[in-house]
Amino acid sequence: MIMKEMDTSETTQNEIDLKIPRERVGVLIGKDGEIRKLIEENGEISLLIDSREGDVRIIQRGDPLRANISAEVVKAIGRGFNPEKAMFLFDENYQLIVMTLREYARKGSRRIGEIKGRIIGREGKTRKVIEDLTGTSISIYGDTVSVIGDYISIKYSLEAIKMIIEGRKQRTVYNFLEGNVKKMKMEKLEEAFR
């Protein structure tokens, strides 16, 4: 078998274009560019950021999978997560789910504000209980609710959030989660041995 040496100067690099809110660009870059550098190193990518428009271009330099994960990290920061929590996405067991609240309320309706308030809860209690019992991180930003966690934890976290959106009492949601903690742990254990 004859192997032909590949001319890397002609290979195309994959690029991913994203848009994040302008007010989140500073968080993405970080003090002295430290967050940007961290994402570039972990993701084997280069970031081109237009701070006026919120446009972000991800240029793949290494593993294409890591470039796609980098896009998820950028999305997470754009959806309100602090960079430390967003970086969990570089762990292969974690994922980001973004849920739009527009599905549950008309544009311009006060219902979105009410839903966000219910998910957050008084002094952040509801969000904290969901995060603590499921091991996920939740961000409510704009008209979205985003969750970072492993597949099984996200499943329970989203179910709890949907229950709240549907108008169930917080206590009912807490009871649902508390009643499923053992089941969640067993599912994670089973998943680990697959």
mmCIF file of the C-alpha atoms, coordinates in Angstrom:
data_MODEL
# 
_entry.id   MODEL 
# 
loop_
_atom_site.group_PDB 
_atom_site.id 
_atom_site.type_symbol 
_atom_site.label_atom_id 
_atom_site.label_alt_id 
_atom_site.label_comp_id 
_atom_site.label_asym_id 
_atom_site.label_entity_id 
_atom_site.label_seq_id 
_atom_site.pdbx_PDB_ins_code 
_atom_site.Cartn_x 
_atom_site.Cartn_y 
_atom_site.Cartn_z 
_atom_site.occupancy 
_atom_site.B_iso_or_equiv 
_atom_site.pdbx_formal_charge 
_atom_site.auth_seq_id 
_atom_site.auth_comp_id 
_atom_site.auth_asym_id 
_atom_site.auth_atom_id 
_atom_site.pdbx_PDB_model_num 
ATOM 1   C CA . MET A 1 1   ? 0.000   0.000  0.000  1.00 0.00 ? 1   MET A CA 1 
ATOM 2   C CA . ILE A 1 2   ? 1.370   3.393  -0.985 1.00 0.00 ? 2   ILE A CA 1 
ATOM 3   C CA . MET A 1 3   ? 0.472   6.295  1.258  1.00 0.00 ? 3   MET A CA 1 
ATOM 4   C CA . LYS A 1 4   ? 0.412   9.730  -0.243 1.00 0.00 ? 4   LYS A CA 1 
ATOM 5   C CA . GLU A 1 5   ? 1.560   12.542 1.997  1.00 0.00 ? 5   GLU A CA 1 
ATOM 6   C CA . MET A 1 6   ? -1.221  15.036 2.456  1.00 0.00 ? 6   MET A CA 1 
ATOM 7   C CA . ASP A 1 7   ? -0.547  18.702 1.760  1.00 0.00 ? 7   ASP A CA 1 
ATOM 8   C CA . THR A 1 8   ? -1.987  20.325 4.901  1.00 0.00 ? 8   THR A CA 1 
ATOM 9   C CA . SER A 1 9   ? -1.850  23.793 3.378  1.00 0.00 ? 9   SER A CA 1 
ATOM 10  C CA . GLU A 1 10  ? -4.748  22.831 1.088  1.00 0.00 ? 10  GLU A CA 1 
ATOM 11  C CA . THR A 1 11  ? -6.918  21.032 3.625  1.00 0.00 ? 11  THR A CA 1 
ATOM 12  C CA . THR A 1 12  ? -10.075 22.891 4.472  1.00 0.00 ? 12  THR A CA 1 
ATOM 13  C CA . GLN A 1 13  ? -10.671 23.782 8.052  1.00 0.00 ? 13  GLN A CA 1 
ATOM 14  C CA . ASN A 1 14  ? -14.159 23.547 9.435  1.00 0.00 ? 14  ASN A CA 1 
ATOM 15  C CA . GLU A 1 15  ? -15.674 26.758 10.687 1.00 0.00 ? 15  GLU A CA 1 
ATOM 16  C CA . ILE A 1 16  ? -18.686 27.225 12.911 1.00 0.00 ? 16  ILE A CA 1 
ATOM 17  C CA . ASP A 1 17  ? -20.449 30.582 13.081 1.00 0.00 ? 17  ASP A CA 1 
ATOM 18  C CA . LEU A 1 18  ? -22.454 31.548 16.163 1.00 0.00 ? 18  LEU A CA 1 
ATOM 19  C CA . LYS A 1 19  ? -24.092 34.655 17.521 1.00 0.00 ? 19  LYS A CA 1 
ATOM 20  C CA . ILE A 1 20  ? -24.214 35.428 21.226 1.00 0.00 ? 20  ILE A CA 1 
ATOM 21  C CA . PRO A 1 21  ? -25.696 38.439 23.023 1.00 0.00 ? 21  PRO A CA 1 
ATOM 22  C CA . ARG A 1 22  ? -23.284 41.388 22.932 1.00 0.00 ? 22  ARG A CA 1 
ATOM 23  C CA . GLU A 1 23  ? -23.406 41.718 26.723 1.00 0.00 ? 23  GLU A CA 1 
ATOM 24  C CA . ARG A 1 24  ? -21.986 38.165 27.004 1.00 0.00 ? 24  ARG A CA 1 
ATOM 25  C CA . VAL A 1 25  ? -18.958 38.818 24.750 1.00 0.00 ? 25  VAL A CA 1 
ATOM 26  C CA . GLY A 1 26  ? -16.882 40.166 27.651 1.00 0.00 ? 26  GLY A CA 1 
ATOM 27  C CA . VAL A 1 27  ? -17.587 37.010 29.645 1.00 0.00 ? 27  VAL A CA 1 
ATOM 28  C CA . LEU A 1 28  ? -16.559 34.869 26.658 1.00 0.00 ? 28  LEU A CA 1 
ATOM 29  C CA . ILE A 1 29  ? -13.268 36.718 26.317 1.00 0.00 ? 29  ILE A CA 1 
ATOM 30  C CA . GLY A 1 30  ? -12.551 36.977 30.051 1.00 0.00 ? 30  GLY A CA 1 
ATOM 31  C CA . LYS A 1 31  ? -10.040 39.123 31.895 1.00 0.00 ? 31  LYS A CA 1 
ATOM 32  C CA . ASP A 1 32  ? -6.943  39.536 29.722 1.00 0.00 ? 32  ASP A CA 1 
ATOM 33  C CA . GLY A 1 33  ? -8.438  37.010 27.275 1.00 0.00 ? 33  GLY A CA 1 
ATOM 34  C CA . GLU A 1 34  ? -8.024  34.101 29.700 1.00 0.00 ? 34  GLU A CA 1 
ATOM 35  C CA . ILE A 1 35  ? -11.407 32.427 29.001 1.00 0.00 ? 35  ILE A CA 1 
ATOM 36  C CA . ARG A 1 36  ? -10.919 32.723 25.255 1.00 0.00 ? 36  ARG A CA 1 
ATOM 37  C CA . LYS A 1 37  ? -7.443  31.145 25.533 1.00 0.00 ? 37  LYS A CA 1 
ATOM 38  C CA . LEU A 1 38  ? -8.790  28.329 27.710 1.00 0.00 ? 38  LEU A CA 1 
ATOM 39  C CA . ILE A 1 39  ? -11.529 27.495 25.195 1.00 0.00 ? 39  ILE A CA 1 
ATOM 40  C CA . GLU A 1 40  ? -9.048  27.661 22.316 1.00 0.00 ? 40  GLU A CA 1 
ATOM 41  C CA . GLU A 1 41  ? -6.621  25.300 24.088 1.00 0.00 ? 41  GLU A CA 1 
ATOM 42  C CA . ASN A 1 42  ? -9.238  22.788 25.269 1.00 0.00 ? 42  ASN A CA 1 
ATOM 43  C CA . GLY A 1 43  ? -11.104 22.838 21.974 1.00 0.00 ? 43  GLY A CA 1 
ATOM 44  C CA . GLU A 1 44  ? -8.095  22.848 19.652 1.00 0.00 ? 44  GLU A CA 1 
ATOM 45  C CA . ILE A 1 45  ? -9.630  25.850 17.874 1.00 0.00 ? 45  ILE A CA 1 
ATOM 46  C CA . SER A 1 46  ? -9.218  29.557 17.193 1.00 0.00 ? 46  SER A CA 1 
ATOM 47  C CA . LEU A 1 47  ? -11.932 32.021 18.121 1.00 0.00 ? 47  LEU A CA 1 
ATOM 48  C CA . LEU A 1 48  ? -12.676 35.114 16.063 1.00 0.00 ? 48  LEU A CA 1 
ATOM 49  C CA . ILE A 1 49  ? -14.982 37.394 18.059 1.00 0.00 ? 49  ILE A CA 1 
ATOM 50  C CA . ASP A 1 50  ? -16.765 40.522 16.826 1.00 0.00 ? 50  ASP A CA 1 
ATOM 51  C CA . SER A 1 51  ? -17.537 42.266 20.107 1.00 0.00 ? 51  SER A CA 1 
ATOM 52  C CA . ARG A 1 52  ? -19.790 44.885 18.466 1.00 0.00 ? 52  ARG A CA 1 
ATOM 53  C CA . GLU A 1 53  ? -22.141 42.368 16.865 1.00 0.00 ? 53  GLU A CA 1 
ATOM 54  C CA . GLY A 1 54  ? -21.709 39.303 19.083 1.00 0.00 ? 54  GLY A CA 1 
ATOM 55  C CA . ASP A 1 55  ? -20.597 37.170 16.129 1.00 0.00 ? 55  ASP A CA 1 
ATOM 56  C CA . VAL A 1 56  ? -18.245 34.306 16.965 1.00 0.00 ? 56  VAL A CA 1 
ATOM 57  C CA . ARG A 1 57  ? -16.397 32.173 14.428 1.00 0.00 ? 57  ARG A CA 1 
ATOM 58  C CA . ILE A 1 58  ? -14.849 28.921 15.591 1.00 0.00 ? 58  ILE A CA 1 
ATOM 59  C CA . ILE A 1 59  ? -12.023 27.696 13.382 1.00 0.00 ? 59  ILE A CA 1 
ATOM 60  C CA . GLN A 1 60  ? -11.093 24.049 13.817 1.00 0.00 ? 60  GLN A CA 1 
ATOM 61  C CA . ARG A 1 61  ? -7.368  23.475 14.339 1.00 0.00 ? 61  ARG A CA 1 
ATOM 62  C CA . GLY A 1 62  ? -7.452  19.902 15.612 1.00 0.00 ? 62  GLY A CA 1 
ATOM 63  C CA . ASP A 1 63  ? -10.094 17.318 16.484 1.00 0.00 ? 63  ASP A CA 1 
ATOM 64  C CA . PRO A 1 64  ? -13.475 18.176 14.833 1.00 0.00 ? 64  PRO A CA 1 
ATOM 65  C CA . LEU A 1 65  ? -15.382 16.793 17.839 1.00 0.00 ? 65  LEU A CA 1 
ATOM 66  C CA . ARG A 1 66  ? -13.557 19.194 20.170 1.00 0.00 ? 66  ARG A CA 1 
ATOM 67  C CA . ALA A 1 67  ? -14.448 22.064 17.811 1.00 0.00 ? 67  ALA A CA 1 
ATOM 68  C CA . ASN A 1 68  ? -18.134 21.116 18.073 1.00 0.00 ? 68  ASN A CA 1 
ATOM 69  C CA . ILE A 1 69  ? -17.866 20.895 21.844 1.00 0.00 ? 69  ILE A CA 1 
ATOM 70  C CA . SER A 1 70  ? -16.257 24.357 21.818 1.00 0.00 ? 70  SER A CA 1 
ATOM 71  C CA . ALA A 1 71  ? -19.341 25.637 20.001 1.00 0.00 ? 71  ALA A CA 1 
ATOM 72  C CA . GLU A 1 72  ? -21.491 24.247 22.833 1.00 0.00 ? 72  GLU A CA 1 
ATOM 73  C CA . VAL A 1 73  ? -19.248 25.977 25.403 1.00 0.00 ? 73  VAL A CA 1 
ATOM 74  C CA . VAL A 1 74  ? -19.628 29.297 23.544 1.00 0.00 ? 74  VAL A CA 1 
ATOM 75  C CA . LYS A 1 75  ? -23.426 28.773 23.349 1.00 0.00 ? 75  LYS A CA 1 
ATOM 76  C CA . ALA A 1 76  ? -23.556 28.035 27.078 1.00 0.00 ? 76  ALA A CA 1 
ATOM 77  C CA . ILE A 1 77  ? -21.688 31.241 27.917 1.00 0.00 ? 77  ILE A CA 1 
ATOM 78  C CA . GLY A 1 78  ? -24.020 33.085 25.545 1.00 0.00 ? 78  GLY A CA 1 
ATOM 79  C CA . ARG A 1 79  ? -27.006 31.614 27.374 1.00 0.00 ? 79  ARG A CA 1 
ATOM 80  C CA . GLY A 1 80  ? -25.830 32.999 30.713 1.00 0.00 ? 80  GLY A CA 1 
ATOM 81  C CA . PHE A 1 81  ? -23.643 30.290 32.227 1.00 0.00 ? 81  PHE A CA 1 
ATOM 82  C CA . ASN A 1 82  ? -20.415 31.346 33.871 1.00 0.00 ? 82  ASN A CA 1 
ATOM 83  C CA . PRO A 1 83  ? -17.369 30.004 32.016 1.00 0.00 ? 83  PRO A CA 1 
ATOM 84  C CA . GLU A 1 84  ? -16.460 27.579 34.795 1.00 0.00 ? 84  GLU A CA 1 
ATOM 85  C CA . LYS A 1 85  ? -19.794 25.748 34.422 1.00 0.00 ? 85  LYS A CA 1 
ATOM 86  C CA . ALA A 1 86  ? -19.669 25.961 30.621 1.00 0.00 ? 86  ALA A CA 1 
ATOM 87  C CA . MET A 1 87  ? -16.253 24.256 30.638 1.00 0.00 ? 87  MET A CA 1 
ATOM 88  C CA . PHE A 1 88  ? -17.897 21.100 32.056 1.00 0.00 ? 88  PHE A CA 1 
ATOM 89  C CA . LEU A 1 89  ? -19.066 20.511 28.478 1.00 0.00 ? 89  LEU A CA 1 
ATOM 90  C CA . PHE A 1 90  ? -15.524 19.423 27.564 1.00 0.00 ? 90  PHE A CA 1 
ATOM 91  C CA . ASP A 1 91  ? -16.279 16.315 29.674 1.00 0.00 ? 91  ASP A CA 1 
ATOM 92  C CA . GLU A 1 92  ? -17.784 13.777 27.266 1.00 0.00 ? 92  GLU A CA 1 
ATOM 93  C CA . ASN A 1 93  ? -20.551 12.911 29.748 1.00 0.00 ? 93  ASN A CA 1 
ATOM 94  C CA . TYR A 1 94  ? -21.981 16.437 29.837 1.00 0.00 ? 94  TYR A CA 1 
ATOM 95  C CA . GLN A 1 95  ? -24.287 18.177 27.417 1.00 0.00 ? 95  GLN A CA 1 
ATOM 96  C CA . LEU A 1 96  ? -26.158 21.453 26.988 1.00 0.00 ? 96  LEU A CA 1 
ATOM 97  C CA . ILE A 1 97  ? -29.898 21.644 26.394 1.00 0.00 ? 97  ILE A CA 1 
ATOM 98  C CA . VAL A 1 98  ? -31.470 25.011 25.561 1.00 0.00 ? 98  VAL A CA 1 
ATOM 99  C CA . MET A 1 99  ? -35.233 25.228 25.932 1.00 0.00 ? 99  MET A CA 1 
ATOM 100 C CA . THR A 1 100 ? -37.123 28.230 24.582 1.00 0.00 ? 100 THR A CA 1 
ATOM 101 C CA . LEU A 1 101 ? -39.960 29.589 26.683 1.00 0.00 ? 101 LEU A CA 1 
ATOM 102 C CA . ARG A 1 102 ? -41.674 31.018 23.584 1.00 0.00 ? 102 ARG A CA 1 
ATOM 103 C CA . GLU A 1 103 ? -43.311 27.613 23.156 1.00 0.00 ? 103 GLU A CA 1 
ATOM 104 C CA . TYR A 1 104 ? -45.267 28.310 26.335 1.00 0.00 ? 104 TYR A CA 1 
ATOM 105 C CA . ALA A 1 105 ? -46.188 31.982 25.888 1.00 0.00 ? 105 ALA A CA 1 
ATOM 106 C CA . ARG A 1 106 ? -46.889 34.443 23.101 1.00 0.00 ? 106 ARG A CA 1 
ATOM 107 C CA . LYS A 1 107 ? -44.323 37.073 22.151 1.00 0.00 ? 107 LYS A CA 1 
ATOM 108 C CA . GLY A 1 108 ? -44.652 40.156 24.346 1.00 0.00 ? 108 GLY A CA 1 
ATOM 109 C CA . SER A 1 109 ? -46.732 38.233 26.884 1.00 0.00 ? 109 SER A CA 1 
ATOM 110 C CA . ARG A 1 110 ? -46.027 38.657 30.597 1.00 0.00 ? 110 ARG A CA 1 
ATOM 111 C CA . ARG A 1 111 ? -46.302 34.892 30.898 1.00 0.00 ? 111 ARG A CA 1 
ATOM 112 C CA . ILE A 1 112 ? -42.593 34.436 30.045 1.00 0.00 ? 112 ILE A CA 1 
ATOM 113 C CA . GLY A 1 113 ? -41.628 36.609 33.027 1.00 0.00 ? 113 GLY A CA 1 
ATOM 114 C CA . GLU A 1 114 ? -43.967 34.620 35.261 1.00 0.00 ? 114 GLU A CA 1 
ATOM 115 C CA . ILE A 1 115 ? -42.517 31.318 34.054 1.00 0.00 ? 115 ILE A CA 1 
ATOM 116 C CA . LYS A 1 116 ? -38.965 32.528 34.626 1.00 0.00 ? 116 LYS A CA 1 
ATOM 117 C CA . GLY A 1 117 ? -39.924 33.712 38.109 1.00 0.00 ? 117 GLY A CA 1 
ATOM 118 C CA . ARG A 1 118 ? -41.466 30.337 38.962 1.00 0.00 ? 118 ARG A CA 1 
ATOM 119 C CA . ILE A 1 119 ? -38.410 28.410 37.735 1.00 0.00 ? 119 ILE A CA 1 
ATOM 120 C CA . ILE A 1 120 ? -36.064 30.652 39.726 1.00 0.00 ? 120 ILE A CA 1 
ATOM 121 C CA . GLY A 1 121 ? -38.330 30.681 42.786 1.00 0.00 ? 121 GLY A CA 1 
ATOM 122 C CA . ARG A 1 122 ? -38.198 32.952 45.795 1.00 0.00 ? 122 ARG A CA 1 
ATOM 123 C CA . GLU A 1 123 ? -34.552 33.947 46.380 1.00 0.00 ? 123 GLU A CA 1 
ATOM 124 C CA . GLY A 1 124 ? -33.484 31.342 43.790 1.00 0.00 ? 124 GLY A CA 1 
ATOM 125 C CA . LYS A 1 125 ? -34.723 28.423 45.885 1.00 0.00 ? 125 LYS A CA 1 
ATOM 126 C CA . THR A 1 126 ? -36.518 26.448 43.164 1.00 0.00 ? 126 THR A CA 1 
ATOM 127 C CA . ARG A 1 127 ? -33.607 26.564 40.743 1.00 0.00 ? 127 ARG A CA 1 
ATOM 128 C CA . LYS A 1 128 ? -31.193 25.609 43.538 1.00 0.00 ? 128 LYS A CA 1 
ATOM 129 C CA . VAL A 1 129 ? -33.310 22.638 44.639 1.00 0.00 ? 129 VAL A CA 1 
ATOM 130 C CA . ILE A 1 130 ? -33.532 21.339 41.055 1.00 0.00 ? 130 ILE A CA 1 
ATOM 131 C CA . GLU A 1 131 ? -29.780 21.802 40.584 1.00 0.00 ? 131 GLU A CA 1 
ATOM 132 C CA . ASP A 1 132 ? -28.921 20.137 43.900 1.00 0.00 ? 132 ASP A CA 1 
ATOM 133 C CA . LEU A 1 133 ? -31.221 17.134 43.482 1.00 0.00 ? 133 LEU A CA 1 
ATOM 134 C CA . THR A 1 134 ? -30.290 16.481 39.836 1.00 0.00 ? 134 THR A CA 1 
ATOM 135 C CA . GLY A 1 135 ? -26.634 17.540 39.798 1.00 0.00 ? 135 GLY A CA 1 
ATOM 136 C CA . THR A 1 136 ? -27.251 19.930 36.900 1.00 0.00 ? 136 THR A CA 1 
ATOM 137 C CA . SER A 1 137 ? -26.608 23.638 36.350 1.00 0.00 ? 137 SER A CA 1 
ATOM 138 C CA . ILE A 1 138 ? -29.486 25.837 35.178 1.00 0.00 ? 138 ILE A CA 1 
ATOM 139 C CA . SER A 1 139 ? -29.376 29.250 33.532 1.00 0.00 ? 139 SER A CA 1 
ATOM 140 C CA . ILE A 1 140 ? -32.422 31.386 32.836 1.00 0.00 ? 140 ILE A CA 1 
ATOM 141 C CA . TYR A 1 141 ? -31.465 34.020 30.267 1.00 0.00 ? 141 TYR A CA 1 
ATOM 142 C CA . GLY A 1 142 ? -33.635 35.980 27.872 1.00 0.00 ? 142 GLY A CA 1 
ATOM 143 C CA . ASP A 1 143 ? -36.478 33.753 26.742 1.00 0.00 ? 143 ASP A CA 1 
ATOM 144 C CA . THR A 1 144 ? -34.591 30.515 27.371 1.00 0.00 ? 144 THR A CA 1 
ATOM 145 C CA . VAL A 1 145 ? -33.867 28.043 30.120 1.00 0.00 ? 145 VAL A CA 1 
ATOM 146 C CA . SER A 1 146 ? -30.621 26.114 29.636 1.00 0.00 ? 146 SER A CA 1 
ATOM 147 C CA . VAL A 1 147 ? -29.367 23.060 31.480 1.00 0.00 ? 147 VAL A CA 1 
ATOM 148 C CA . ILE A 1 148 ? -25.875 21.546 31.664 1.00 0.00 ? 148 ILE A CA 1 
ATOM 149 C CA . GLY A 1 149 ? -25.420 18.061 33.046 1.00 0.00 ? 149 GLY A CA 1 
ATOM 150 C CA . ASP A 1 150 ? -25.152 14.412 32.167 1.00 0.00 ? 150 ASP A CA 1 
ATOM 151 C CA . TYR A 1 151 ? -27.894 12.836 30.061 1.00 0.00 ? 151 TYR A CA 1 
ATOM 152 C CA . ILE A 1 152 ? -29.778 11.207 32.931 1.00 0.00 ? 152 ILE A CA 1 
ATOM 153 C CA . SER A 1 153 ? -29.635 14.245 35.238 1.00 0.00 ? 153 SER A CA 1 
ATOM 154 C CA . ILE A 1 154 ? -30.824 16.534 32.451 1.00 0.00 ? 154 ILE A CA 1 
ATOM 155 C CA . LYS A 1 155 ? -33.799 14.264 31.826 1.00 0.00 ? 155 LYS A CA 1 
ATOM 156 C CA . TYR A 1 156 ? -35.023 14.744 35.408 1.00 0.00 ? 156 TYR A CA 1 
ATOM 157 C CA . SER A 1 157 ? -34.123 18.426 35.500 1.00 0.00 ? 157 SER A CA 1 
ATOM 158 C CA . LEU A 1 158 ? -36.118 19.134 32.313 1.00 0.00 ? 158 LEU A CA 1 
ATOM 159 C CA . GLU A 1 159 ? -39.066 17.133 33.618 1.00 0.00 ? 159 GLU A CA 1 
ATOM 160 C CA . ALA A 1 160 ? -39.073 19.258 36.796 1.00 0.00 ? 160 ALA A CA 1 
ATOM 161 C CA . ILE A 1 161 ? -38.845 22.476 34.768 1.00 0.00 ? 161 ILE A CA 1 
ATOM 162 C CA . LYS A 1 162 ? -41.745 21.374 32.542 1.00 0.00 ? 162 LYS A CA 1 
ATOM 163 C CA . MET A 1 163 ? -43.819 20.574 35.628 1.00 0.00 ? 163 MET A CA 1 
ATOM 164 C CA . ILE A 1 164 ? -43.223 24.113 36.905 1.00 0.00 ? 164 ILE A CA 1 
ATOM 165 C CA . ILE A 1 165 ? -44.105 25.629 33.521 1.00 0.00 ? 165 ILE A CA 1 
ATOM 166 C CA . GLU A 1 166 ? -47.319 23.597 33.506 1.00 0.00 ? 166 GLU A CA 1 
ATOM 167 C CA . GLY A 1 167 ? -48.254 25.248 36.805 1.00 0.00 ? 167 GLY A CA 1 
ATOM 168 C CA . ARG A 1 168 ? -47.524 22.503 39.304 1.00 0.00 ? 168 ARG A CA 1 
ATOM 169 C CA . LYS A 1 169 ? -46.690 23.654 42.810 1.00 0.00 ? 169 LYS A CA 1 
ATOM 170 C CA . GLN A 1 170 ? -43.008 23.807 43.723 1.00 0.00 ? 170 GLN A CA 1 
ATOM 171 C CA . ARG A 1 171 ? -43.550 21.344 46.580 1.00 0.00 ? 171 ARG A CA 1 
ATOM 172 C CA . THR A 1 172 ? -44.975 18.812 44.088 1.00 0.00 ? 172 THR A CA 1 
ATOM 173 C CA . VAL A 1 173 ? -41.881 19.236 41.904 1.00 0.00 ? 173 VAL A CA 1 
ATOM 174 C CA . TYR A 1 174 ? -39.557 18.856 44.912 1.00 0.00 ? 174 TYR A CA 1 
ATOM 175 C CA . ASN A 1 175 ? -41.383 15.666 45.929 1.00 0.00 ? 175 ASN A CA 1 
ATOM 176 C CA . PHE A 1 176 ? -41.070 14.320 42.364 1.00 0.00 ? 176 PHE A CA 1 
ATOM 177 C CA . LEU A 1 177 ? -37.311 14.928 42.392 1.00 0.00 ? 177 LEU A CA 1 
ATOM 178 C CA . GLU A 1 178 ? -36.762 13.629 45.926 1.00 0.00 ? 178 GLU A CA 1 
ATOM 179 C CA . GLY A 1 179 ? -38.743 10.503 45.049 1.00 0.00 ? 179 GLY A CA 1 
ATOM 180 C CA . ASN A 1 180 ? -36.566 9.869  42.004 1.00 0.00 ? 180 ASN A CA 1 
ATOM 181 C CA . VAL A 1 181 ? -33.089 10.480 43.466 1.00 0.00 ? 181 VAL A CA 1 
ATOM 182 C CA . LYS A 1 182 ? -32.471 6.744  43.992 1.00 0.00 ? 182 LYS A CA 1 
ATOM 183 C CA . LYS A 1 183 ? -33.838 5.915  40.541 1.00 0.00 ? 183 LYS A CA 1 
ATOM 184 C CA . MET A 1 184 ? -31.574 8.546  38.986 1.00 0.00 ? 184 MET A CA 1 
ATOM 185 C CA . LYS A 1 185 ? -28.524 7.130  40.781 1.00 0.00 ? 185 LYS A CA 1 
ATOM 186 C CA . MET A 1 186 ? -29.394 3.594  39.632 1.00 0.00 ? 186 MET A CA 1 
ATOM 187 C CA . GLU A 1 187 ? -29.804 4.762  36.024 1.00 0.00 ? 187 GLU A CA 1 
ATOM 188 C CA . LYS A 1 188 ? -26.387 6.455  36.195 1.00 0.00 ? 188 LYS A CA 1 
ATOM 189 C CA . LEU A 1 189 ? -24.837 3.299  37.632 1.00 0.00 ? 189 LEU A CA 1 
ATOM 190 C CA . GLU A 1 190 ? -26.405 1.137  34.905 1.00 0.00 ? 190 GLU A CA 1 
ATOM 191 C CA . GLU A 1 191 ? -25.202 3.600  32.272 1.00 0.00 ? 191 GLU A CA 1 
ATOM 192 C CA . ALA A 1 192 ? -21.659 3.431  33.628 1.00 0.00 ? 192 ALA A CA 1 
ATOM 193 C CA . PHE A 1 193 ? -21.549 -0.341 33.023 1.00 0.00 ? 193 PHE A CA 1 
ATOM 194 C CA . ARG A 1 194 ? -22.850 -0.226 29.451 1.00 0.00 ? 194 ARG A CA 1 
# 
